[in-house]
Amino acid sequence: MGLNSNYFLPAVRSGAISINLFSRNLEEFPEDLIKLSGTLEKLNIKKNCITDLPRQFSLLQKLTVLHLGHNKFEIFPESISRLRNLETLHMHDNCITTIPESCIGRLGKLKVLNLNSNKIETIPSDIGFLENLRFLSIEKNRLKTFPNEIAHCDSLEEIHASENELVSLPIGFGYLGKLKKCILRKNLLQDLPETFGKLTSLKCLDLAANDIRIFPTKFHQLRLRELYVECNQLIVERPVRSVQEDEIMTLKELASRTCLKELSQTNSLLRRTIKHYPALREMLSLASKCAMCNSLFLNTWLECVHFIDSRQIVGSPPVGPNANKSKIPVRALLCSYKCFNAQPSDGDSKQPVSYYGVAFPASAPPSANTIN
Ligand SMILES: [Zn+2]
């Protein structure tokens, strides 16, 4: 069904800034609307049967709010990308499989992007140009990951990506310094990037119904108000004794540790000369710190786990249904068995943290083990 060619005349005469065509059985975009290009700021064409937008659509340069939810788009319409003043775009409940590259990145003023309930598998990397984007919702799609360039969305405060096929998050995710709310329920995440502990603004994190075993090393430094981790494969605190044999480190590891130690001395010769060896400097910048002795190491470590009372992560007052009672397994890296064995025995109350090695029995859920 179309609209009478005189339908928009009164709107054109009065200089309408807002048009509502909600649920009008439209199969094509009414091109007469282009006549409102001098005034139209808000357009609602939600719940119709539109499959594409004409090229002239991009003439609606004053548009700031556009509702295209519940239509039949299969490809993200390229003419939207020329709407330089667009701040809010709703394209939920369509059949979109593809967002072409170099398309959404041009929407420099976009603040709200809602792509829920489509069939999107990838977000193009030019999303990184959306430096004003605050709210991204892409629930119920087929996303496998986010592009690392998401790190450049400096204003992003909320990400809603429940019910996708996310298997991993990029390192850049941890650099979203303003992120307050992150909803990743019902995905296939097995791990979070180590940078996740840097999300200092994060207040609400929903990771329920994923495949996570252990959280990254600085996870317990987050100060959340809500944390949901039910229905994961979290390592449980069930210590068993085991005997571990020390391993022989590579020459590269031994030399790196010596260099790292030397670099920590203020007056060391190496500290003054390393600027002439950029490759060495870059390699050593990837070093990690031992949770026991604080010394630095490069590639060889023991992956351990410690269990943090969730009350320590979820600041007072805790809100989530399981926020107050669970123990959260957090990864800890130890430099050697020497440090691992240096831990005081269970009865020592002065030792606030116990680090456990991680065991994976073939037939049981993962659990922690320790040696004595
Ligand atoms: Zn150590």
Boltz pocket constraint, residues with backbone or C-beta under 6 A from the ligand:
constraints:
  - pocket:
      binder: B
      contacts: [[A, 290], [A, 291], [A, 292], [A, 293], [A, 294], [A, 295], [A, 334], [A, 335], [A, 336], [A, 339]]
      max_distance: 6.0
